[in-house]
Amino acid sequence: MRKIAVGLALVALAIPLHLAVVLAITGVPKPPAITEESVGRVGWRLLFENVEEMWALRESKSLVTWMPDGSGMLVLGKRMLLDQRLHTLSTAGGDVAFLPKIPRNATVHSVPGRDYMVLGWDTEGDEQYRLYRWDLGDADPVLLTSEAERAAFGAFEPDGDRIAYVSTRRNGRDFDVYWRSCPVSAAK
């Protein structure tokens, strides 16, 4: 049994060495040359064929969540042709209201019966997600967690005014669970 194991180990070592010797003698093959003739032109035809469809889709909206106070829906829709952003929609078929203070990468958390939502987003892709309280009557979300910690929403307290979330507050690396009160007076 030991002779078989030694033989297999020698074969396993010999194959890469053999390949290295062959490549050293014959040379590493060069990749094919990239020339103007070998690269196809980028065609605009597909884009032009889909312009009508893209233009029609600019009006499409998707439900993100119901507004917790029952005043309508929070929807994701295109503000311009390719810019998806959050909007509020108060009635079916009604006009949408663009929310300029909430970035496109925001995550939304709400519970019916509350007059606010908890939002989470990072700044310019730094992946340091922060939590914000957004009172439905105000335009500006209020920061709940510090700029130095990375946080992720957990849950609302069922009968109270606290939220549970995880954060790297303790050492900047490990996530711990925290409770935090979200009273209106602290947010404003």
BELRA-V578829 format. One record per pair of residues at least 6 apart in sequence whose ideal C-beta (glycine too) atoms are under 8 Angstrom apart, sorted by sequence separation. I is the first residue (numbers start at 1). GAP is how many residues later the second one is. D is the distance in Angstrom with one decimal. If there is no record, write none. Layout:
i=I gap=GAP d=D
i=I gap=GAP d=D
This chain:
i=32 gap=6 d=7.5
i=66 gap=6 d=7.8
i=67 gap=6 d=6.4
i=78 gap=6 d=5.6
i=79 gap=6 d=4.6
i=122 gap=6 d=5.7
i=145 gap=6 d=4.3
i=156 gap=6 d=7.8
i=157 gap=6 d=6.9
i=168 gap=6 d=6.6
i=170 gap=6 d=5.5
i=66 gap=7 d=5.7
i=67 gap=7 d=6.1
i=77 gap=7 d=6.8
i=78 gap=7 d=7.8
i=89 gap=7 d=5.1
i=90 gap=7 d=7.8
i=110 gap=7 d=4.3
i=122 gap=7 d=5.0
i=123 gap=7 d=7.6
i=134 gap=7 d=4.3
i=135 gap=7 d=7.7
i=156 gap=7 d=5.7
i=157 gap=7 d=7.3
i=168 gap=7 d=6.0
i=169 gap=7 d=7.0
i=65 gap=8 d=7.3
i=66 gap=8 d=7.5
i=76 gap=8 d=5.7
i=77 gap=8 d=7.2
i=79 gap=8 d=7.7
i=88 gap=8 d=6.8
i=89 gap=8 d=7.8
i=109 gap=8 d=6.4
i=110 gap=8 d=7.5
i=121 gap=8 d=6.6
i=122 gap=8 d=7.3
i=133 gap=8 d=6.6
i=134 gap=8 d=7.7
i=155 gap=8 d=7.1
i=156 gap=8 d=8.0
i=167 gap=8 d=6.6
i=168 gap=8 d=7.9
i=64 gap=9 d=7.6
i=65 gap=9 d=5.2
i=76 gap=9 d=7.4
i=87 gap=9 d=3.9
i=88 gap=9 d=4.7
i=108 gap=9 d=5.9
i=109 gap=9 d=4.5
i=120 gap=9 d=5.1
i=121 gap=9 d=7.0
i=132 gap=9 d=3.7
i=133 gap=9 d=5.0
i=154 gap=9 d=7.0
i=155 gap=9 d=5.0
i=166 gap=9 d=4.3
i=167 gap=9 d=6.4
i=169 gap=9 d=7.0
i=63 gap=10 d=5.7
i=64 gap=10 d=4.6
i=76 gap=10 d=6.1
i=77 gap=10 d=5.3
i=87 gap=10 d=6.0
i=109 gap=10 d=7.4
i=120 gap=10 d=6.8
i=132 gap=10 d=6.2
i=153 gap=10 d=6.9
i=154 gap=10 d=3.9
i=166 gap=10 d=6.7
i=63 gap=11 d=7.9
i=64 gap=11 d=6.0
i=75 gap=11 d=7.4
i=76 gap=11 d=7.6
i=87 gap=11 d=5.4
i=88 gap=11 d=6.7
i=108 gap=11 d=5.9
i=109 gap=11 d=7.5
i=120 gap=11 d=5.2
i=121 gap=11 d=7.5
i=132 gap=11 d=5.7
i=133 gap=11 d=5.5
i=154 gap=11 d=4.9
i=166 gap=11 d=5.6
i=167 gap=11 d=5.6
i=63 gap=12 d=5.9
i=64 gap=12 d=5.3
i=74 gap=12 d=6.1
i=75 gap=12 d=5.3
i=87 gap=12 d=6.4
i=107 gap=12 d=6.8
i=119 gap=12 d=7.2
i=120 gap=12 d=7.2
i=131 gap=12 d=7.8
i=132 gap=12 d=6.1
i=153 gap=12 d=5.3
i=154 gap=12 d=6.2
i=165 gap=12 d=7.5
i=166 gap=12 d=7.3
i=62 gap=13 d=6.4
i=74 gap=13 d=7.6
i=75 gap=13 d=7.5
i=85 gap=13 d=6.4
i=86 gap=13 d=4.8
i=106 gap=13 d=4.9
i=107 gap=13 d=4.6
i=118 gap=13 d=5.9
i=119 gap=13 d=4.6
i=130 gap=13 d=6.1
i=131 gap=13 d=4.4
i=152 gap=13 d=6.3
i=164 gap=13 d=6.2
i=165 gap=13 d=5.8
i=61 gap=14 d=4.3
i=62 gap=14 d=5.0
i=74 gap=14 d=6.0
i=75 gap=14 d=5.1
i=85 gap=14 d=7.0
i=106 gap=14 d=6.8
i=107 gap=14 d=7.0
i=118 gap=14 d=7.1
i=119 gap=14 d=7.8
i=130 gap=14 d=7.6
i=131 gap=14 d=4.8
i=151 gap=14 d=5.3
i=152 gap=14 d=5.2
i=164 gap=14 d=7.2
i=61 gap=15 d=6.8
i=62 gap=15 d=7.3
i=73 gap=15 d=7.3
i=74 gap=15 d=7.9
i=106 gap=15 d=4.4
i=118 gap=15 d=6.1
i=119 gap=15 d=5.3
i=130 gap=15 d=5.1
i=151 gap=15 d=6.8
i=152 gap=15 d=7.8
i=164 gap=15 d=5.7
i=165 gap=15 d=6.8
i=61 gap=16 d=3.9
i=72 gap=16 d=5.8
i=73 gap=16 d=4.8
i=86 gap=16 d=5.1
i=105 gap=16 d=5.3
i=117 gap=16 d=7.7
i=118 gap=16 d=7.6
i=130 gap=16 d=7.8
i=151 gap=16 d=4.3
i=163 gap=16 d=7.4
i=60 gap=17 d=6.8
i=71 gap=17 d=7.9
i=72 gap=17 d=5.3
i=85 gap=17 d=7.7
i=102 gap=17 d=6.5
i=105 gap=17 d=6.9
i=116 gap=17 d=5.4
i=117 gap=17 d=5.0
i=130 gap=17 d=6.8
i=150 gap=17 d=6.8
i=151 gap=17 d=7.6
i=162 gap=17 d=5.1
i=163 gap=17 d=5.7
i=59 gap=18 d=7.7
i=60 gap=18 d=7.2
i=72 gap=18 d=3.9
i=86 gap=18 d=7.6
i=103 gap=18 d=5.2
i=116 gap=18 d=6.1
i=149 gap=18 d=4.8
i=150 gap=18 d=4.6
i=151 gap=18 d=7.9
i=162 gap=18 d=6.2
i=59 gap=19 d=7.7
i=71 gap=19 d=6.1
i=72 gap=19 d=6.9
i=77 gap=19 d=6.2
i=79 gap=19 d=5.8
i=85 gap=19 d=5.4
i=102 gap=19 d=7.9
i=116 gap=19 d=4.8
i=117 gap=19 d=7.2
i=128 gap=19 d=7.5
i=130 gap=19 d=7.8
i=144 gap=19 d=7.8
i=149 gap=19 d=5.2
i=162 gap=19 d=5.2
i=163 gap=19 d=5.8
i=58 gap=20 d=4.7
i=84 gap=20 d=6.0
i=86 gap=20 d=6.6
i=115 gap=20 d=6.5
i=116 gap=20 d=6.3
i=131 gap=20 d=5.0
i=145 gap=20 d=7.3
i=149 gap=20 d=4.4
i=161 gap=20 d=6.0
i=162 gap=20 d=6.8
i=57 gap=21 d=7.2
i=67 gap=21 d=6.9
i=75 gap=21 d=6.5
i=83 gap=21 d=7.3
i=115 gap=21 d=5.6
i=128 gap=21 d=7.6
i=129 gap=21 d=5.7
i=130 gap=21 d=6.0
i=148 gap=21 d=7.8
i=161 gap=21 d=5.7
i=58 gap=22 d=7.6
i=64 gap=22 d=6.7
i=86 gap=22 d=7.5
i=115 gap=22 d=7.5
i=119 gap=22 d=5.7
i=128 gap=22 d=5.0
i=129 gap=22 d=5.9
i=131 gap=22 d=6.1
i=145 gap=22 d=6.2
i=157 gap=22 d=7.6
i=161 gap=22 d=5.8
i=58 gap=23 d=5.6
i=127 gap=23 d=7.2
i=129 gap=23 d=6.1
i=146 gap=23 d=7.2
i=149 gap=23 d=7.5
i=152 gap=23 d=7.6
i=154 gap=23 d=6.9
i=145 gap=24 d=7.8
i=148 gap=24 d=7.4
i=150 gap=25 d=8.0
i=55 gap=26 d=7.4
i=61 gap=26 d=7.1
i=118 gap=26 d=7.3
i=54 gap=27 d=6.5
i=61 gap=28 d=7.0
i=120 gap=31 d=7.1
i=102 gap=32 d=7.1
i=120 gap=32 d=6.7
i=131 gap=32 d=7.7
i=120 gap=33 d=5.5
i=74 gap=34 d=6.2
i=131 gap=34 d=6.0
i=61 gap=35 d=6.9
i=118 gap=35 d=5.7
i=145 gap=35 d=8.0
i=74 gap=36 d=7.9
i=144 gap=36 d=6.4
i=101 gap=38 d=5.5
i=118 gap=38 d=7.7
i=144 gap=38 d=6.8
i=100 gap=39 d=7.9
i=101 gap=39 d=5.5
i=102 gap=39 d=6.6
i=99 gap=40 d=7.9
i=101 gap=40 d=6.4
i=68 gap=42 d=4.3
i=70 gap=42 d=7.3
i=114 gap=42 d=7.5
i=65 gap=43 d=5.6
i=67 gap=43 d=7.4
i=68 gap=43 d=5.8
i=74 gap=43 d=7.7
i=144 gap=43 d=7.7
i=64 gap=44 d=5.6
i=66 gap=44 d=7.4
i=68 gap=44 d=5.3
i=69 gap=44 d=7.7
i=109 gap=44 d=4.9
i=65 gap=45 d=5.4
i=68 gap=45 d=6.4
i=69 gap=45 d=7.3
i=111 gap=45 d=4.7
i=118 gap=45 d=5.9
i=142 gap=45 d=4.5
i=66 gap=46 d=7.1
i=68 gap=46 d=4.5
i=69 gap=46 d=5.4
i=107 gap=46 d=7.0
i=142 gap=46 d=7.2
i=68 gap=47 d=7.1
i=109 gap=47 d=7.5
i=68 gap=48 d=7.4
i=68 gap=49 d=6.4
i=133 gap=49 d=5.5
i=135 gap=49 d=7.1
i=138 gap=50 d=7.9
i=65 gap=52 d=7.8
i=135 gap=52 d=6.5
i=135 gap=53 d=7.5
i=133 gap=54 d=4.6
i=118 gap=64 d=7.3
i=71 gap=65 d=6.9
i=116 gap=66 d=6.9
i=69 gap=67 d=5.7
i=68 gap=68 d=7.5
i=116 gap=68 d=7.8
i=67 gap=69 d=6.5
i=115 gap=69 d=7.8
i=116 gap=71 d=7.4
